[in-house]
Amino acid sequence: MFFDAAGIPWEYEYLGYKLGELSKTRYLPDFWLPEQRGWVEIKPYSEVSDRESKKIKHFQQALKREPLIDMGHDLASKHFYIFVGSPYYSRQRHGYEVFFVLRDKLPWEIDDISQIPPLSELKIVPSQARWTQCPLCHHLQVGLYHHLRDVNNVIRREYLDCEYCCRFKPLIGETRKQEGYVTRCSEEYEVWTTRIGYILGSPQLMRGYTAARKFKAPRKRT
């Protein structure tokens, strides 16, 4: 419901993988998001069983080993997101968390296959990442949100590191004015805007959250 209402293309249980050392085990992530080039696993609670945790870590290793296949986007690597909870945002708090598979609680940036750490060094940890929308290129992505407050503790700007502006467009120094708001991409590829509330709660994202909150699963027949 969230993906459809927010206009995020998706494929359900798109492709299964054989998992390295667990070659007899196939892992089938819940969703493939073609625009975000990301795999998504949905969990109702943050507690993941040892068996599921092991499969998820093996899958992250498989993504790092697999050569990049260009499917319309030239991202450096595929992403793997674990969404826990319900897609909900009240402009004050989120009803979900995004978990990543990280090494020693640091971003896992590995170019050399020989440097891929063993499973014992990998952990599934929560992050501050959430669904965001870039106010400049308008791409939806899972990323980090930041804001800048003045001396009166009032938010004056909010910004994100837009993956699409950084990789695909020479937007350095570009500025747009929309409906009285200023949006700019800095030399550090930080896209900031004075349109407070847009990055986390754009109309497109709020349509998705609203639809998801209204959805009620049908009762099982006894």
KEKOLTI-317505 format. One record per residue: y, x, z of N, C-alpha, C in turn; residue number from 1; residue in three letters. Coordinates in pm, whole numbers, padded with zeros to 5 digits. Layout:
REM KEKOLTI-317505
+--------+--------+--------+--------+--------+--------+--------+--------+--------+-----+------+
:    n.y :    n.x :    n.z :   ca.y :   ca.x :   ca.z :    c.y :    c.x :    c.z :  nr : rest :
+--------+--------+--------+--------+--------+--------+--------+--------+--------+-----+------+
:      Y :      X :      Z :      Y :      X :      Z :      Y :      X :      Z : NUM :  ALA :
...
+--------+--------+--------+--------+--------+--------+--------+--------+--------+-----+------+
***
This chain:
REM KEKOLTI-317505
+--------+--------+--------+--------+--------+--------+--------+--------+--------+-----+------+
:    n.y :    n.x :    n.z :   ca.y :   ca.x :   ca.z :    c.y :    c.x :    c.z :  nr : rest :
+--------+--------+--------+--------+--------+--------+--------+--------+--------+-----+------+
: -00121 :  00083 :  00000 :  00000 :  00000 :  00000 :  00126 :  00087 :  00000 :   1 :  MET :
:  00126 :  00189 :  00080 :  00244 :  00277 :  00086 :  00266 :  00348 : -00047 :   2 :  PHE :
:  00162 :  00408 : -00102 :  00176 :  00480 : -00228 :  00225 :  00387 : -00339 :   3 :  PHE :
:  00167 :  00269 : -00349 :  00206 :  00176 : -00456 :  00351 :  00133 : -00442 :   4 :  ASP :
:  00391 :  00092 : -00322 :  00526 :  00040 : -00303 :  00631 :  00150 : -00316 :   5 :  ALA :
:  00596 :  00273 : -00280 :  00690 :  00385 : -00292 :  00690 :  00447 : -00431 :   6 :  ALA :
:  00600 :  00401 : -00518 :  00595 :  00454 : -00654 :  00534 :  00592 : -00663 :   7 :  GLY :
:  00435 :  00619 : -00578 :  00368 :  00749 : -00578 :  00234 :  00734 : -00650 :   8 :  ILE :
:  00217 :  00793 : -00768 :  00086 :  00784 : -00837 : -00024 :  00846 : -00753 :   9 :  PRO :
: -00143 :  00785 : -00758 : -00254 :  00833 : -00677 : -00386 :  00806 : -00747 :  10 :  TRP :
: -00484 :  00883 : -00710 : -00624 :  00861 : -00752 : -00708 :  00860 : -00627 :  11 :  GLU :
: -00791 :  00757 : -00612 : -00874 :  00744 : -00491 : -01007 :  00814 : -00512 :  12 :  TYR :
: -01042 :  00903 : -00419 : -01167 :  00980 : -00424 : -01188 :  01034 : -00565 :  13 :  GLU :
: -01090 :  01112 : -00608 : -01080 :  01158 : -00746 : -01191 :  01255 : -00785 :  14 :  TYR :
: -01223 :  01349 : -00695 : -01318 :  01453 : -00732 : -01382 :  01512 : -00607 :  15 :  LEU :
: -01512 :  01536 : -00614 : -01583 :  01599 : -00503 : -01602 :  01747 : -00527 :  16 :  GLY :
: -01615 :  01821 : -00420 : -01629 :  01966 : -00428 : -01754 :  02011 : -00354 :  17 :  TYR :
: -01819 :  02114 : -00408 : -01920 :  02185 : -00331 : -01848 :  02289 : -00248 :  18 :  LYS :
: -01890 :  02302 : -00124 : -01811 :  02379 : -00027 : -01870 :  02516 :  00002 :  19 :  LEU :
: -01850 :  02610 : -00085 : -01881 :  02750 : -00058 : -02013 :  02771 :  00012 :  20 :  GLY :
: -02004 :  02817 :  00138 : -02124 :  02842 :  00217 : -02203 :  02713 :  00239 :  21 :  GLU :
: -02132 :  02600 :  00237 : -02200 :  02471 :  00253 : -02231 :  02414 :  00115 :  22 :  LEU :
: -02298 :  02493 :  00031 : -02317 :  02456 : -00109 : -02395 :  02327 : -00126 :  23 :  SER :
: -02471 :  02289 : -00025 : -02547 :  02164 : -00035 : -02463 :  02044 :  00009 :  24 :  LYS :
: -02344 :  02073 :  00060 : -02256 :  01966 :  00107 : -02143 :  01946 :  00010 :  25 :  THR :
: -02117 :  01820 : -00025 : -02004 :  01787 : -00112 : -01896 :  01719 : -00027 :  26 :  ARG :
: -01774 :  01758 : -00054 : -01660 :  01702 :  00019 : -01575 :  01622 : -00078 :  27 :  TYR :
: -01542 :  01499 : -00040 : -01467 :  01409 : -00127 : -01339 :  01368 : -00056 :  28 :  LEU :
: -01226 :  01435 : -00083 : -01100 :  01396 : -00019 : -01062 :  01253 : -00056 :  29 :  PRO :
: -00985 :  01188 :  00030 : -00952 :  01048 :  00009 : -00866 :  01025 : -00115 :  30 :  ASP :
: -00763 :  01107 : -00135 : -00669 :  01084 : -00245 : -00633 :  01214 : -00315 :  31 :  PHE :
: -00602 :  01200 : -00443 : -00539 :  01307 : -00520 : -00405 :  01253 : -00568 :  32 :  TRP :
: -00295 :  01326 : -00540 : -00161 :  01287 : -00580 : -00117 :  01378 : -00694 :  33 :  LEU :
: -00120 :  01329 : -00819 : -00092 :  01417 : -00933 :  00050 :  01472 : -00937 :  34 :  PRO :
:  00149 :  01393 : -00897 :  00286 :  01443 : -00903 :  00313 :  01550 : -00798 :  35 :  GLU :
:  00253 :  01534 : -00681 :  00271 :  01632 : -00573 :  00167 :  01743 : -00580 :  36 :  GLN :
:  00072 :  01732 : -00672 : -00036 :  01829 : -00683 : -00101 :  01852 : -00548 :  37 :  ARG :
: -00131 :  01742 : -00479 : -00184 :  01755 : -00344 : -00304 :  01666 : -00319 :  38 :  GLY :
: -00396 :  01717 : -00238 : -00509 :  01639 : -00189 : -00472 :  01581 : -00053 :  39 :  TRP :
: -00518 :  01460 : -00026 : -00483 :  01391 :  00097 : -00609 :  01341 :  00166 :  40 :  VAL :
: -00616 :  01370 :  00294 : -00721 :  01315 :  00380 : -00653 :  01225 :  00483 :  41 :  GLU :
: -00703 :  01105 :  00500 : -00645 :  01008 :  00593 : -00733 :  00998 :  00717 :  42 :  ILE :
: -00671 :  01011 :  00834 : -00742 :  00998 :  00960 : -00665 :  00904 :  01052 :  43 :  LYS :
: -00734 :  00815 :  01123 : -00664 :  00725 :  01215 : -00619 :  00796 :  01342 :  44 :  PRO :
: -00691 :  00900 :  01382 : -00658 :  00971 :  01505 : -00659 :  01121 :  01479 :  45 :  TYR :
: -00590 :  01194 :  01565 : -00580 :  01339 :  01546 : -00709 :  01412 :  01584 :  46 :  SER :
: -00796 :  01346 :  01660 : -00922 :  01410 :  01696 : -01016 :  01409 :  01576 :  47 :  GLU :
: -01050 :  01526 :  01528 : -01140 :  01540 :  01414 : -01270 :  01602 :  01464 :  48 :  VAL :
: -01381 :  01544 :  01425 : -01510 :  01594 :  01471 : -01532 :  01736 :  01419 :  49 :  SER :
: -01621 :  01809 :  01487 : -01649 :  01947 :  01446 : -01703 :  01952 :  01303 :  50 :  ASP :
: -01784 :  01855 :  01267 : -01842 :  01852 :  01133 : -01734 :  01829 :  01028 :  51 :  ARG :
: -01643 :  01733 :  01053 : -01535 :  01706 :  00960 : -01438 :  01825 :  00955 :  52 :  GLU :
: -01412 :  01885 :  01069 : -01321 :  01999 :  01073 : -01376 :  02114 :  00990 :  53 :  SER :
: -01503 :  02138 :  00999 : -01564 :  02247 :  00924 : -01555 :  02220 :  00774 :  54 :  LYS :
: -01577 :  02096 :  00733 : -01567 :  02062 :  00591 : -01425 :  02077 :  00540 :  55 :  LYS :
: -01328 :  02036 :  00621 : -01188 :  02046 :  00580 : -01147 :  02193 :  00563 :  56 :  ILE :
: -01189 :  02278 :  00655 : -01154 :  02420 :  00645 : -01221 :  02484 :  00523 :  57 :  LYS :
: -01345 :  02448 :  00498 : -01413 :  02499 :  00378 : -01340 :  02452 :  00252 :  58 :  HIS :
: -01293 :  02330 :  00253 : -01222 :  02277 :  00137 : -01092 :  02353 :  00113 :  59 :  PHE :
: -01019 :  02386 :  00220 : -00896 :  02464 :  00206 : -00927 :  02601 :  00145 :  60 :  GLN :
: -01037 :  02662 :  00187 : -01076 :  02789 :  00128 : -01109 :  02774 : -00020 :  61 :  GLN :
: -01177 :  02664 : -00055 : -01212 :  02640 : -00195 : -01087 :  02626 : -00281 :  62 :  ALA :
: -00983 :  02561 : -00229 : -00858 :  02547 : -00305 : -00794 :  02683 : -00331 :  63 :  LEU :
: -00802 :  02773 : -00235 : -00741 :  02905 : -00252 : -00820 :  02990 : -00352 :  64 :  LYS :
: -00949 :  02967 : -00361 : -01030 :  03047 : -00452 : -01025 :  02994 : -00596 :  65 :  ARG :
: -01000 :  02865 : -00609 : -01007 :  02804 : -00741 : -00886 :  02843 : -00825 :  66 :  GLU :
: -00907 :  02887 : -00951 : -00794 :  02921 : -01037 : -00705 :  02799 : -01062 :  67 :  PRO :
: -00576 :  02824 : -01076 : -00481 :  02716 : -01099 : -00503 :  02656 : -01237 :  68 :  LEU :
: -00515 :  02525 : -01244 : -00525 :  02454 : -01370 : -00398 :  02373 : -01385 :  69 :  ILE :
: -00320 :  02406 : -01486 : -00191 :  02340 : -01504 : -00214 :  02199 : -01555 :  70 :  ASP :
: -00169 :  02100 : -01479 : -00183 :  01960 : -01517 : -00045 :  01896 : -01530 :  71 :  MET :
:  00051 :  01972 : -01582 :  00184 :  01918 : -01600 :  00284 :  01971 : -01499 :  72 :  GLY :
:  00233 :  02032 : -01390 :  00322 :  02091 : -01291 :  00278 :  02235 : -01267 :  73 :  HIS :
:  00373 :  02323 : -01255 :  00343 :  02465 : -01241 :  00363 :  02511 : -01098 :  74 :  ASP :
:  00297 :  02446 : -01004 :  00305 :  02488 : -00865 :  00217 :  02611 : -00844 :  75 :  LEU :
:  00255 :  02692 : -00747 :  00182 :  02816 : -00723 :  00042 :  02788 : -00670 :  76 :  ALA :
:  00024 :  02679 : -00599 : -00108 :  02646 : -00546 : -00113 :  02497 : -00517 :  77 :  SER :
: -00231 :  02447 : -00501 : -00247 :  02307 : -00464 : -00219 :  02292 : -00315 :  78 :  LYS :
: -00185 :  02171 : -00277 : -00158 :  02142 : -00137 : -00271 :  02055 : -00081 :  79 :  HIS :
: -00289 :  02063 :  00050 : -00386 :  01979 :  00117 : -00320 :  01923 :  00242 :  80 :  PHE :
: -00305 :  01791 :  00246 : -00239 :  01725 :  00358 : -00339 :  01639 :  00433 :  81 :  TYR :
: -00329 :  01638 :  00565 : -00408 :  01549 :  00649 : -00310 :  01455 :  00717 :  82 :  ILE :
: -00310 :  01329 :  00677 : -00220 :  01230 :  00735 : -00292 :  01157 :  00848 :  83 :  PHE :
: -00230 :  01156 :  00964 : -00289 :  01092 :  01082 : -00197 :  00980 :  01128 :  84 :  VAL :
: -00254 :  00862 :  01143 : -00175 :  00748 :  01188 : -00142 :  00653 :  01074 :  85 :  GLY :
: -00041 :  00570 :  01095 : -00001 :  00470 :  00996 :  00132 :  00509 :  00933 :  86 :  SER :
:  00149 :  00483 :  00802 :  00277 :  00514 :  00736 :  00387 :  00422 :  00786 :  87 :  PRO :
:  00469 :  00474 :  00875 :  00572 :  00394 :  00939 :  00690 :  00483 :  00972 :  88 :  TYR :
:  00812 :  00430 :  00952 :  00934 :  00503 :  00987 :  01041 :  00403 :  01025 :  89 :  TYR :
:  01100 :  00419 :  01142 :  01199 :  00325 :  01193 :  01340 :  00383 :  01193 :  90 :  SER :
:  01361 :  00496 :  01121 :  01487 :  00571 :  01121 :  01513 :  00638 :  01255 :  91 :  ARG :
:  01419 :  00629 :  01345 :  01427 :  00701 :  01472 :  01300 :  00782 :  01497 :  92 :  GLN :
:  01189 :  00728 :  01456 :  01063 :  00800 :  01475 :  00965 :  00761 :  01365 :  93 :  ARG :
:  00867 :  00848 :  01345 :  00761 :  00823 :  01248 :  00635 :  00775 :  01319 :  94 :  HIS :
:  00557 :  00697 :  01249 :  00430 :  00650 :  01303 :  00313 :  00734 :  01258 :  95 :  GLY :
:  00340 :  00845 :  01193 :  00232 :  00930 :  01144 :  00269 :  01077 :  01163 :  96 :  TYR :
:  00168 :  01160 :  01156 :  00185 :  01305 :  01159 :  00118 :  01365 :  01038 :  97 :  GLU :
:  00164 :  01483 :  00999 :  00104 :  01557 :  00890 :  00044 :  01685 :  00946 :  98 :  VAL :
: -00084 :  01704 :  00923 : -00155 :  01823 :  00971 : -00186 :  01914 :  00852 :  99 :  PHE :
: -00185 :  02045 :  00880 : -00221 :  02145 :  00779 : -00330 :  02235 :  00836 : 100 :  PHE :
: -00400 :  02304 :  00745 : -00494 :  02407 :  00786 : -00419 :  02539 :  00780 : 101 :  VAL :
: -00397 :  02601 :  00895 : -00318 :  02723 :  00903 : -00396 :  02833 :  00972 : 102 :  LEU :
: -00349 :  02953 :  00951 : -00408 :  03070 :  01017 : -00312 :  03120 :  01124 : 103 :  ARG :
: -00358 :  03124 :  01246 : -00278 :  03174 :  01359 : -00143 :  03104 :  01368 : 104 :  ASP :
: -00140 :  02975 :  01334 : -00020 :  02892 :  01344 :  00094 :  02941 :  01255 : 105 :  LYS :
:  00060 :  03017 :  01150 :  00160 :  03064 :  01055 :  00127 :  03011 :  00917 : 106 :  LEU :
:  00227 :  02994 :  00829 :  00198 :  02948 :  00694 :  00098 :  03039 :  00626 : 107 :  PRO :
:  00006 :  02980 :  00555 : -00102 :  03055 :  00492 : -00062 :  03088 :  00350 : 108 :  TRP :
: -00003 :  03205 :  00329 :  00038 :  03247 :  00196 : -00051 :  03364 :  00156 : 109 :  GLU :
: -00153 :  03337 :  00076 : -00250 :  03439 :  00041 : -00261 :  03447 : -00110 : 110 :  ILE :
: -00241 :  03566 : -00165 : -00256 :  03586 : -00308 : -00387 :  03655 : -00342 : 111 :  ASP :
: -00434 :  03738 : -00252 : -00556 :  03815 : -00273 : -00674 :  03740 : -00214 : 112 :  ASP :
: -00773 :  03708 : -00298 : -00890 :  03632 : -00250 : -00961 :  03705 : -00137 : 113 :  ILE :
: -00959 :  03840 : -00143 : -01029 :  03917 : -00040 : -00964 :  03900 :  00097 : 114 :  SER :
: -00841 :  03847 :  00101 : -00771 :  03830 :  00228 : -00796 :  03692 :  00290 : 115 :  GLN :
: -00872 :  03608 :  00226 : -00898 :  03476 :  00281 : -00972 :  03491 :  00414 : 116 :  ILE :
: -00916 :  03438 :  00521 : -00975 :  03460 :  00654 : -01101 :  03375 :  00673 : 117 :  PRO :
: -01185 :  03415 :  00768 : -01302 :  03334 :  00799 : -01263 :  03204 :  00866 : 118 :  PRO :
: -01357 :  03110 :  00868 : -01329 :  02979 :  00925 : -01288 :  02988 :  01071 : 119 :  LEU :
: -01340 :  03087 :  01142 : -01311 :  03099 :  01284 : -01163 :  03124 :  01311 : 120 :  SER :
: -01088 :  03173 :  01211 : -00946 :  03201 :  01227 : -00857 :  03087 :  01180 : 121 :  GLU :
: -00917 :  02982 :  01125 : -00839 :  02870 :  01073 : -00834 :  02758 :  01175 : 122 :  LEU :
: -00719 :  02691 :  01181 : -00701 :  02580 :  01272 : -00632 :  02464 :  01200 : 123 :  LYS :
: -00665 :  02344 :  01241 : -00597 :  02225 :  01191 : -00488 :  02192 :  01291 : 124 :  ILE :
: -00362 :  02208 :  01250 : -00251 :  02195 :  01344 : -00148 :  02097 :  01290 : 125 :  VAL :
: -00078 :  02027 :  01380 :  00028 :  01935 :  01336 :  00151 :  02011 :  01290 : 126 :  PRO :
:  00231 :  01947 :  01207 :  00353 :  02008 :  01157 :  00469 :  01909 :  01171 : 127 :  SER :
:  00588 :  01956 :  01140 :  00706 :  01871 :  01139 :  00730 :  01812 :  00999 : 128 :  GLN :
:  00641 :  01839 :  00906 :  00659 :  01788 :  00769 :  00639 :  01637 :  00765 : 129 :  ALA :
:  00717 :  01572 :  00680 :  00707 :  01428 :  00658 :  00737 :  01398 :  00511 : 130 :  ARG :
:  00716 :  01274 :  00472 :  00756 :  01235 :  00338 :  00908 :  01243 :  00327 : 131 :  TRP :
:  00956 :  01308 :  00223 :  01099 :  01322 :  00200 :  01129 :  01292 :  00054 : 132 :  THR :
:  01255 :  01263 :  00025 :  01299 :  01248 : -00113 :  01423 :  01333 : -00134 : 133 :  GLN :
:  01419 :  01415 : -00238 :  01531 :  01503 : -00267 :  01649 :  01420 : -00320 : 134 :  CYS :
:  01767 :  01434 : -00262 :  01882 :  01356 : -00309 :  01940 :  01407 : -00440 : 135 :  PRO :
:  01889 :  01521 : -00490 :  01942 :  01578 : -00614 :  01850 :  01547 : -00733 : 136 :  LEU :
:  01721 :  01580 : -00721 :  01627 :  01555 : -00831 :  01545 :  01428 : -00808 : 137 :  CYS :
:  01549 :  01374 : -00685 :  01485 :  01248 : -00647 :  01332 :  01254 : -00645 : 138 :  HIS :
:  01274 :  01373 : -00643 :  01129 :  01383 : -00631 :  01086 :  01353 : -00487 : 139 :  HIS :
:  00977 :  01280 : -00474 :  00915 :  01259 : -00342 :  00822 :  01375 : -00314 : 140 :  LEU :
:  00824 :  01424 : -00192 :  00742 :  01537 : -00155 :  00720 :  01538 : -00004 : 141 :  GLN :
:  00618 :  01609 :  00038 :  00593 :  01628 :  00181 :  00660 :  01759 :  00220 : 142 :  VAL :
:  00765 :  01750 :  00301 :  00839 :  01871 :  00334 :  00908 :  01860 :  00468 : 143 :  GLY :
:  00987 :  01962 :  00497 :  01059 :  01971 :  00624 :  01201 :  01920 :  00607 : 144 :  LEU :
:  01247 :  01849 :  00708 :  01382 :  01793 :  00710 :  01464 :  01867 :  00815 : 145 :  TYR :
:  01590 :  01894 :  00782 :  01680 :  01958 :  00876 :  01813 :  01885 :  00872 : 146 :  HIS :
:  01891 :  01901 :  00978 :  02024 :  01843 :  00979 :  02122 :  01935 :  01052 : 147 :  HIS :
:  02247 :  01913 :  01026 :  02354 :  01992 :  01085 :  02447 :  01899 :  01161 : 148 :  LEU :
:  02467 :  01926 :  01290 :  02553 :  01842 :  01375 :  02686 :  01913 :  01400 : 149 :  ARG :
:  02788 :  01833 :  01427 :  02918 :  01889 :  01461 :  02931 :  01905 :  01612 : 150 :  ASP :
:  03047 :  01940 :  01661 :  03068 :  01965 :  01803 :  03051 :  01839 :  01886 : 151 :  VAL :
:  03062 :  01723 :  01822 :  03043 :  01595 :  01891 :  02900 :  01544 :  01881 : 152 :  ASN :
:  02809 :  01632 :  01833 :  02667 :  01600 :  01821 :  02641 :  01489 :  01717 : 153 :  ASN :
:  02728 :  01477 :  01621 :  02713 :  01380 :  01513 :  02659 :  01453 :  01390 : 154 :  VAL :
:  02555 :  01397 :  01327 :  02497 :  01459 :  01208 :  02596 :  01448 :  01092 : 155 :  ILE :
:  02631 :  01562 :  01034 :  02725 :  01566 :  00923 :  02657 :  01595 :  00790 : 156 :  ARG :
:  02549 :  01670 :  00795 :  02473 :  01701 :  00674 :  02324 :  01698 :  00706 : 157 :  ARG :
:  02245 :  01669 :  00607 :  02101 :  01686 :  00620 :  02051 :  01755 :  00494 : 158 :  GLU :
:  01943 :  01830 :  00509 :  01897 :  01907 :  00394 :  01748 :  01932 :  00402 : 159 :  TYR :
:  01691 :  01973 :  00287 :  01551 :  02008 :  00276 :  01537 :  02120 :  00175 : 160 :  LEU :
:  01425 :  02190 :  00181 :  01392 :  02291 :  00081 :  01312 :  02220 : -00028 : 161 :  ASP :
:  01379 :  02187 : -00138 :  01313 :  02109 : -00243 :  01227 :  02198 : -00331 : 162 :  CYS :
:  01099 :  02170 : -00334 :  01007 :  02250 : -00413 :  01034 :  02237 : -00562 : 163 :  GLU :
:  01077 :  02120 : -00605 :  01098 :  02096 : -00747 :  01227 :  02161 : -00796 : 164 :  TYR :
:  01333 :  02148 : -00719 :  01459 :  02214 : -00757 :  01440 :  02365 : -00759 : 165 :  CYS :
:  01361 :  02417 : -00665 :  01340 :  02560 : -00653 :  01260 :  02614 : -00771 : 166 :  CYS :
:  01157 :  02541 : -00812 :  01063 :  02594 : -00911 :  01095 :  02555 : -01055 : 167 :  ARG :
:  01149 :  02438 : -01074 :  01155 :  02386 : -01210 :  01294 :  02376 : -01270 : 168 :  PHE :
:  01399 :  02383 : -01190 :  01532 :  02360 : -01244 :  01629 :  02467 : -01198 : 169 :  LYS :
:  01712 :  02518 : -01289 :  01816 :  02614 : -01248 :  01935 :  02541 : -01187 : 170 :  PRO :
:  01918 :  02493 : -01063 :  02018 :  02408 : -01002 :  02112 :  02482 : -00908 : 171 :  LEU :
:  02106 :  02615 : -00909 :  02186 :  02690 : -00813 :  02334 :  02655 : -00832 : 172 :  ILE :
:  02396 :  02611 : -00725 :  02537 :  02579 : -00730 :  02570 :  02442 : -00786 : 173 :  GLY :
:  02469 :  02365 : -00829 :  02498 :  02234 : -00887 :  02538 :  02134 : -00779 : 174 :  GLU :
:  02637 :  02056 : -00807 :  02686 :  01955 : -00714 :  02696 :  01821 : -00783 : 175 :  THR :
:  02655 :  01716 : -00712 :  02668 :  01580 : -00762 :  02737 :  01494 : -00658 : 176 :  ARG :
:  02813 :  01399 : -00707 :  02875 :  01300 : -00619 :  02822 :  01163 : -00659 : 177 :  LYS :
:  02759 :  01098 : -00562 :  02700 :  00966 : -00586 :  02744 :  00872 : -00476 : 178 :  GLN :
:  02809 :  00765 : -00515 :  02850 :  00661 : -00421 :  02929 :  00719 : -00303 : 179 :  GLU :
:  03014 :  00816 : -00334 :  03097 :  00873 : -00229 :  03031 :  00983 : -00148 : 180 :  GLY :
:  02907 :  01019 : -00182 :  02837 :  01124 : -00109 :  02830 :  01250 : -00194 : 181 :  TYR :
:  02826 :  01363 : -00127 :  02816 :  01491 : -00195 :  02676 :  01547 : -00175 : 182 :  VAL :
:  02613 :  01588 : -00284 :  02481 :  01650 : -00279 :  02489 :  01783 : -00352 : 183 :  THR :
:  02438 :  01886 : -00290 :  02451 :  02019 : -00350 :  02324 :  02100 : -00328 : 184 :  ARG :
:  02291 :  02185 : -00428 :  02180 :  02280 : -00416 :  02241 :  02418 : -00398 : 185 :  CYS :
:  02213 :  02481 : -00287 :  02272 :  02611 : -00255 :  02191 :  02722 : -00319 : 186 :  SER :
:  02239 :  02844 : -00302 :  02170 :  02959 : -00359 :  02036 :  02984 : -00292 : 187 :  GLU :
:  02016 :  02930 : -00173 :  01887 :  02944 : -00105 :  01794 :  02829 : -00140 : 188 :  GLU :
:  01831 :  02749 : -00240 :  01751 :  02634 : -00284 :  01741 :  02528 : -00176 : 189 :  TYR :
:  01834 :  02527 : -00085 :  01841 :  02418 :  00012 :  01926 :  02307 : -00049 : 190 :  GLU :
:  01870 :  02190 : -00060 :  01945 :  02076 : -00112 :  02000 :  02000 :  00007 : 191 :  VAL :
:  02131 :  01993 :  00019 :  02191 :  01922 :  00131 :  02277 :  01809 :  00080 : 192 :  TRP :
:  02295 :  01709 :  00167 :  02371 :  01591 :  00130 :  02445 :  01537 :  00251 : 193 :  THR :
:  02556 :  01472 :  00224 :  02629 :  01401 :  00329 :  02584 :  01255 :  00339 : 194 :  THR :
:  02486 :  01219 :  00259 :  02432 :  01083 :  00263 :  02327 :  01077 :  00374 : 195 :  ARG :
:  02372 :  01061 :  00495 :  02286 :  01071 :  00612 :  02181 :  00959 :  00611 : 196 :  ILE :
:  02057 :  00999 :  00631 :  01947 :  00903 :  00635 :  01870 :  00891 :  00505 : 197 :  GLY :
:  01917 :  00957 :  00399 :  01853 :  00940 :  00269 :  01723 :  01018 :  00259 : 198 :  TYR :
:  01721 :  01142 :  00304 :  01605 :  01229 :  00280 :  01478 :  01170 :  00341 : 199 :  ILE :
:  01485 :  01121 :  00464 :  01367 :  01064 :  00529 :  01352 :  00914 :  00503 : 200 :  LEU :
:  01463 :  00845 :  00478 :  01457 :  00699 :  00467 :  01527 :  00647 :  00343 : 201 :  GLY :
:  01501 :  00710 :  00228 :  01558 :  00661 :  00103 :  01506 :  00521 :  00075 : 202 :  SER :
:  01576 :  00443 : -00008 :  01526 :  00308 : -00042 :  01384 :  00309 : -00096 : 203 :  PRO :
:  01350 :  00409 : -00175 :  01216 :  00417 : -00232 :  01111 :  00437 : -00123 : 204 :  GLN :
:  01138 :  00528 : -00030 :  01045 :  00551 :  00081 :  01036 :  00429 :  00172 : 205 :  LEU :
:  01149 :  00365 :  00201 :  01149 :  00251 :  00291 :  01072 :  00134 :  00232 : 206 :  MET :
:  01073 :  00120 :  00099 :  00989 :  00015 :  00037 :  00843 :  00040 :  00067 : 207 :  ARG :
:  00803 :  00167 :  00063 :  00664 :  00200 :  00094 :  00630 :  00174 :  00239 : 208 :  GLY :
:  00717 :  00217 :  00330 :  00692 :  00195 :  00472 :  00688 :  00045 :  00506 : 209 :  TYR :
:  00780 : -00031 :  00448 :  00785 : -00175 :  00477 :  00659 : -00245 :  00429 : 210 :  THR :
:  00614 : -00210 :  00309 :  00492 : -00272 :  00255 :  00371 : -00236 :  00338 : 211 :  ALA :
:  00365 : -00111 :  00383 :  00250 : -00069 :  00464 :  00247 : -00140 :  00598 : 212 :  ALA :
:  00365 : -00162 :  00657 :  00371 : -00228 :  00787 :  00333 : -00376 :  00777 : 213 :  ARG :
:  00360 : -00437 :  00664 :  00330 : -00579 :  00646 :  00183 : -00603 :  00613 : 214 :  LYS :
:  00114 : -00499 :  00569 : -00025 : -00516 :  00529 : -00114 : -00542 :  00650 : 215 :  PHE :
: -00201 : -00639 :  00636 : -00300 : -00668 :  00739 : -00438 : -00666 :  00677 : 216 :  LYS :
: -00523 : -00583 :  00733 : -00658 : -00572 :  00680 : -00733 : -00701 :  00703 : 217 :  ALA :
: -00812 : -00746 :  00605 : -00889 : -00871 :  00625 : -00992 : -00855 :  00735 : 218 :  PRO :
: -01011 : -00960 :  00810 : -01109 : -00956 :  00918 : -01249 : -00956 :  00862 : 219 :  ARG :
: -01334 : -00880 :  00929 : -01474 : -00877 :  00888 : -01544 : -01003 :  00934 : 220 :  LYS :
: -01628 : -01055 :  00848 : -01704 : -01174 :  00883 : -01812 : -01139 :  00982 : 221 :  ARG :
: -01828 : -01225 :  01081 : -01933 : -01199 :  01182 : -02063 : -01264 :  01135 : 222 :  THR :
+--------+--------+--------+--------+--------+--------+--------+--------+--------+-----+------+
***
